[in-house]
């Protein structure tokens, strides 16, 4: 006949619970709670480009620009380059993306206007 010692099991459970409580308390002290989800840089501009640009140019031009942007931005984050470097990366790629959107939209508008006038 096997007799289980439940007092020993309950002591182990209490010890485990106390250890978990200590770990949770330490994690809360070391980790700050994030109150919102941060979107990656360029995601809003990418949505704007998707609305204004045809699918071919969107995939060939804008997805490549944003992929480069993310690679450089996240590399700077990993290397802890500082807030000012991140700001310059964001400004440079935002300006480049807006220029590309403006140029492609203006050229496509000009081409469609020329096509409609030549008919």
C-alpha positions as CSV (number, residue, x, y, z in Angstrom):
1,X,0.0,0.0,0.0
2,X,1.4,3.4,-1.0
3,X,0.7,6.4,1.3
4,X,1.2,9.8,-0.3
5,X,2.7,12.5,1.8
6,X,0.5,15.5,0.9
7,X,2.2,17.8,3.3
8,X,5.5,17.5,1.4
9,X,3.7,18.2,-1.9
10,X,2.0,21.3,-0.4
11,X,5.3,22.6,0.9
12,X,6.8,22.2,-2.6
13,X,3.9,24.0,-4.2
14,X,4.2,26.9,-1.7
15,X,7.9,27.2,-2.4
16,X,7.3,27.2,-6.1
17,X,4.6,29.8,-5.7
18,X,6.9,32.0,-3.6
19,X,9.7,31.7,-6.2
20,X,7.3,32.6,-9.0
21,X,6.1,35.6,-7.0
22,X,9.8,36.8,-6.5
23,X,10.5,36.4,-10.2
24,X,7.3,38.3,-11.2
25,X,8.2,41.1,-8.8
26,X,11.8,41.4,-10.2
27,X,10.5,41.4,-13.8
28,X,8.1,44.2,-13.0
29,X,10.9,46.3,-11.5
30,X,13.3,45.7,-14.5
31,X,10.7,45.9,-17.3
32,X,8.6,48.9,-18.0
33,X,5.1,48.3,-19.2
34,X,4.5,49.5,-22.7
35,X,1.2,51.4,-23.0
36,X,0.9,51.4,-26.7
37,X,2.0,49.5,-29.8
38,X,4.6,51.4,-31.8
39,X,4.3,51.0,-35.6
40,X,7.5,50.5,-37.5
41,X,8.8,53.7,-39.3
42,X,7.3,54.4,-42.6
43,X,4.2,52.2,-42.2
44,X,1.7,55.1,-42.5
45,X,3.6,56.5,-45.5
46,X,3.5,53.1,-47.0
47,X,-0.3,53.1,-46.7
48,X,-0.5,56.5,-48.4
49,X,1.7,55.2,-51.2
50,X,-0.5,52.2,-51.6
51,X,-3.5,54.4,-52.1
52,X,-1.8,56.8,-54.6
53,X,0.5,54.5,-56.6
54,X,-0.2,51.6,-59.0
55,X,0.6,48.1,-57.8
56,X,3.7,47.6,-59.9
57,X,5.5,50.8,-58.7
58,X,4.4,50.2,-55.2
59,X,6.0,46.8,-55.1
60,X,9.1,47.7,-57.0
61,X,9.9,51.1,-55.5
62,X,8.2,51.7,-52.2
63,X,8.5,48.3,-50.6
64,X,12.3,48.4,-51.4
65,X,12.6,51.9,-49.9
66,X,10.8,50.9,-46.7
67,X,12.8,47.6,-46.4
68,X,16.0,49.7,-46.6
69,X,14.6,52.1,-44.1
70,X,13.7,49.3,-41.6
71,X,17.1,47.7,-42.0
72,X,19.0,50.9,-41.3
73,X,16.7,52.0,-38.5
74,X,16.7,48.7,-36.6
75,X,20.5,48.3,-37.0
76,X,20.8,51.7,-35.4
77,X,18.5,50.6,-32.6
78,X,20.5,47.4,-32.1
79,X,23.7,49.4,-31.9
80,X,22.1,52.0,-29.5
81,X,23.2,54.9,-31.7
82,X,21.0,57.4,-30.0
83,X,17.8,59.2,-30.5
84,X,19.3,61.9,-32.8
85,X,20.6,59.2,-35.3
86,X,17.2,57.6,-35.3
87,X,15.6,61.0,-36.0
88,X,17.9,61.7,-38.9
89,X,17.2,58.2,-40.4
90,X,13.5,58.8,-40.1
91,X,13.7,62.3,-41.6
92,X,15.9,61.2,-44.6
93,X,13.7,58.2,-45.5
94,X,10.5,60.2,-45.0
95,X,11.7,62.9,-47.4
96,X,12.8,60.3,-49.9
97,X,9.5,58.4,-49.8
98,X,7.5,61.6,-50.1
99,X,9.7,62.7,-53.1
100,X,9.2,59.3,-54.8
101,X,5.4,59.4,-54.2
102,X,5.2,63.0,-55.6
103,X,7.3,62.1,-58.6
104,X,5.5,59.0,-59.5
105,X,2.0,60.6,-59.0
106,X,3.0,63.7,-61.1
107,X,4.5,61.6,-63.9
108,X,1.5,59.3,-64.0
109,X,-0.9,62.3,-64.0
110,X,1.1,63.9,-66.8
111,X,1.1,60.7,-68.8
112,X,-2.6,60.3,-68.4
113,X,-3.2,64.0,-69.3
114,X,-1.0,63.7,-72.4
115,X,-2.8,60.5,-73.4
116,X,-6.2,62.1,-73.0
117,X,-5.2,65.2,-74.9
118,X,-3.7,63.3,-77.8
119,X,-7.0,61.4,-78.4
